[in-house]
């Protein structure tokens, strides 16, 4: 996993680092960047850029804040409302996912997405069995 600077200065806080280390953000994610969330106990703007390989999947989950998602490259299939709706996204697509909305993400050929939200970052899996933080090593 590589941390990067992409035109803006991103600072990695201990709270964000623990989310990555604990498995809250998982998989073969190549790069991820965060803005200046100096105080994890305060709501601050957050930007995350994730580059994931072909076959990557994030199980059905939700967040306490709205998510603004832009597909920068690749393909994404977005599953919403516990799989009741599915939407294929192509490069340049933007979607607003309201707070508490159940959604999952997968990619066939790989993806680079940028997510903006109010932090600190939180992710709750709908099915606790899907949470990689609870799986045995």
Secondary structure by P-SEA (a helix, b strand, c coil): cbbbbccbbbbbcaaaaaaaaaccccccccccccccccccccccbbbbbbbbccccccccccccbbbbbbbcbbbbbbbcccccbbbbbcccbbbbbcccccbbbbbcccbbbbbbccccbbbbbcccccccccccc
